[in-house]
Amino acid sequence: MTNLRGSFELTGFLHTYGIYIEVYYSNLLYYTVKRQKNPYPTITKQKYNWKMAKTKAGVLGATGSVGQRFILLLANHPDFELVKLGASSRSAGKKYKDACNWKQTDIIPEYVENLVVVECKSEFFQDCDIVFSGLDADYAGIIEQEFADNGLGVISNAKNHRQDPEVPLVVPIINPEHLALVENKIVKAKEQGTNKGFIVCISNCSTAGLVAPLKPLVEKFGPLKYLITTTMQAVSGAGFSPGVGSMDILDNVIPYIGGEEEKMEWETKKILGSISADGLTIENIPESELKVSASCNRVAVIDGHTECVSFSFKSEEKPSVDEVKQCLKDYQCEATQLGVTSAPKQTIHVLDQNDRPQPRLDRNRDAGYAVSVGRVRKDTVLDFKMVVLSHNTIIGAAGSGILIAEILRAKKLI
């Protein structure tokens, strides 16, 4: 039987072969026909259980914190089959359970325990349809490029390729349209018989929460002129090796996260930017058009980044607070419209309580794929201010990678 991919309906009567076929999403019904002397055949109905083929996936940096989160999200995923785990040469050749110092609150998926770890070389991953990279930035750049150069698609959580204009920087609930760069590259590769490998970058974890409510506001009320954010970022964002020491963070706030402020300031301009006329690069919003200022702080929270955001629109005609809230409530991301597995039912949750959102209470909305916004109000210096909360290891990291892959799969790009 042909390997069918996608959700569709098909009905037809194949007189030549005497078979009547109906396909309703994941169920295939087939009818065998016995020809008789009379003009009306006898039809026997049988049911054939058909399941869409899973997309084969690999994980690089599988023993690290981001790699472990990728594994958890992939282990029981209905659309992906985890077939390869890559790590350093020290871990290669070992069963995963022996190579990994597991730090997640959920236990290692049983079938993953005995997968044998391989080195992060593309030759070991050629049976993968997509590769997720949780590699440290010290190694990610060269390794990910080698994979792409050898025809593999890579979704990277590392910073190395984020500034490359040919690499989309994607928050999947906000700018999946930037994945058109991947589609254009694949189409061009098929036409020219060249390498179809690609890299897609996940944004910085705090940037994801920041841009999530801004995109729908920009679409409805026009571009921003000024943007200021102060973050309160969870310790999980620093990983666990070396991470943040308990004596440093308990009873304390650390008012500095190396490189974080700069990343937020330029990443926002790329994510809210546009695709070039030739469809091959992303054009950032120029510095002259949007000023972004970020102050980043580490706080004693395990998961969930909280941000206090103030902003002004370019237009002299300003929306009301109620109009801003309604715009956020009405926004539905493309992933939800496509109906992919991890898409949030409600992309942005607007909370009316004065003391919300809070990390412990709100970070897991829609399994961590949604963003919560509260305290939307007028600002005395800029136009508006609000508090934004996002799950930094789900929509801000590995979960974003999974959702990007689901969108690529839905569009038949992997």
Protein Blocks (a to p, Z undefined) as FASTA:
>chain_A
ZZdedjdddddddfknopacddehjaccdddddddfbfbdcdddddddddddddddddeh
klmmklmmmmmmmmmgckbccfbdcddfklgopafklmpccfbfbdcdfklmmpccdddd
fklmmmpfbdcdfbdfklmmmmmmmmmmnopacddfbfklmmpmkbccddfklmmmlmmm
mmmmmmmmmmnopafbdcdddddfklmmmmmmmmmmmmmnopafbdcddddddfklnojb
ebjafklmgopacfbdehklmmmmmmmmmmmmccdfkopaccdddfkloccddddddddd
fbhcddddddddfblbdcdfklmmmmmmmpccfklmnopaklcfblbacdfbfkbccfkl
mmmgghhpaccdehiacdfklmbdcdddddfklmmmmmmmmmmmmmmmmnopZZ
